[in-house]
Amino acid sequence: MPEIRATPEKWSLGDLLAMQALQPLIPHYVPWTAWSMRPAALASVVNDVVLRHRRTVVELGAGSSTMVLARAVELTGGRLVAIEHDPGFATALNRQLRSAGLHERAVVRHVPLTALSAEAPQTGSRRAAEHWYDREALHHATPDGIDLLLVDGPPAGDLGDVLVREPAVRVLRNKLAASFSVYLDDAEREPERETLAMWESQLGIPFTIVERISLGMGSTDGGFAPTL
Ligand SMILES: C[S@@+](CC[C@H](N)C(=O)[O-])C[C@H]1O[C@@H](n2cnc3c(N)ncnc32)[C@H](O)[C@@H]1O
């Protein structure tokens, strides 16, 4: 019997409009898939890059967002480093960046997932992440002075109540610039909400969840302008 994959419909009319708004950044084909960030969420992050002139952008969990953000940082003269745990996917995306002429602007760096040592703080009702990007490799792979951090990895879909993405701020906090924004995709999920609450106290700034686009965000520079 064939396997039936039930992928939930997640795009709304706002995503189609955002896709239209993103078009100037997409002169080449971008392979959008069920793993991709919703265009309305991605366009909100691009708004931040453009309006706040972000120049050192780091993304955890690469994909079509990487291709779009690579063009966005071209507008600010910045650089994008995307971290990806799957080596084959990292290679495929770097090939696309090269063929789009974006390889000097953006790079996908492979960082494997490894077991986390027992360092996670108290995590309330949910289980702390047991696997995350290898910390030492991540340290070498990421720049200092990050002014926009987008967290959309490691994959969290099958892991129920685990705080899969919580380590991101704890580990990268020392690499953040004085002025920065941090985004978390899939913020409609309960573990991601709890993650955002933890990030609030770790960073000492308020976070907002825009449910309509499933995006969480905190910034040293105040609120943000979600797209359509
Ligand atoms: C939530 S996805 C990241 C999506 C990415 N930020 C985007 O908007 O396209 C998390 C992980 O899923 C995997 N993934 C995403 N798109 C994929 C694809 N088209 N094929 C295979 N794996 C994919 C990658 O390993 C990625 O790190």
The ligand as an SDF file (V2000), in Angstrom:
LIG
                    3D

 27 29  0  0  0  0  0  0  0  0999 V2000
   11.8160   23.6610    9.3350 C   0  0  0  0  0  0  0  0  0  0  0  0
   12.9870   23.1340    8.1750 S   0  0  0  0  0  0  0  0  0  0  0  0
   13.8620   24.6000    7.7710 C   0  0  0  0  0  0  0  0  0  0  0  0
   13.1570   25.3140    6.6740 C   0  0  0  0  0  0  0  0  0  0  0  0
   13.8030   26.5360    6.1410 C   0  0  0  0  0  0  0  0  0  0  0  0
   14.0980   27.5380    7.1540 N   0  0  0  0  0  0  0  0  0  0  0  0
   12.8630   27.1210    5.0910 C   0  0  0  0  0  0  0  0  0  0  0  0
   12.1360   28.0710    5.3820 O   0  0  0  0  0  0  0  0  0  0  0  0
   12.8210   26.5460    4.0120 O   0  0  0  0  0  0  0  0  0  0  0  0
   14.0950   22.2500    9.1980 C   0  0  0  0  0  0  0  0  0  0  0  0
   14.9460   21.2240    8.4480 C   0  0  0  0  0  0  0  0  0  0  0  0
   14.1530   20.5010    7.5370 O   0  0  0  0  0  0  0  0  0  0  0  0
   14.9870   20.0260    6.4790 C   0  0  0  0  0  0  0  0  0  0  0  0
   14.4160   20.4320    5.1890 N   0  0  0  0  0  0  0  0  0  0  0  0
   13.8530   21.5990    4.8900 C   0  0  0  0  0  0  0  0  0  0  0  0
   13.4320   21.6230    3.6040 N   0  0  0  0  0  0  0  0  0  0  0  0
   13.7480   20.4150    3.1000 C   0  0  0  0  0  0  0  0  0  0  0  0
   13.5880   19.8250    1.8310 C   0  0  0  0  0  0  0  0  0  0  0  0
   13.0080   20.4580    0.8350 N   0  0  0  0  0  0  0  0  0  0  0  0
   14.0750   18.5760    1.6570 N   0  0  0  0  0  0  0  0  0  0  0  0
   14.6650   17.9250    2.6680 C   0  0  0  0  0  0  0  0  0  0  0  0
   14.8380   18.4360    3.8940 N   0  0  0  0  0  0  0  0  0  0  0  0
   14.3850   19.6660    4.1170 C   0  0  0  0  0  0  0  0  0  0  0  0
   16.3510   20.6580    6.6600 C   0  0  0  0  0  0  0  0  0  0  0  0
   17.2320   19.7040    7.2030 O   0  0  0  0  0  0  0  0  0  0  0  0
   16.0820   21.7860    7.6230 C   0  0  0  0  0  0  0  0  0  0  0  0
   17.1830   22.0850    8.4270 O   0  0  0  0  0  0  0  0  0  0  0  0
  1  2  1  0
  2  3  1  0
  2 10  1  0
  3  4  1  0
  4  5  1  0
  5  6  1  0
  5  7  1  0
  7  8  2  0
  7  9  1  0
 10 11  1  0
 11 12  1  0
 11 26  1  0
 12 13  1  0
 13 14  1  0
 13 24  1  0
 14 15  1  0
 14 23  1  0
 15 16  2  0
 16 17  1  0
 17 18  1  0
 17 23  2  0
 18 19  1  0
 18 20  2  0
 20 21  1  0
 21 22  2  0
 22 23  1  0
 24 25  1  0
 24 26  1  0
 26 27  1  0
M  CHG  2   2   1   9  -1
M  END
$$$$
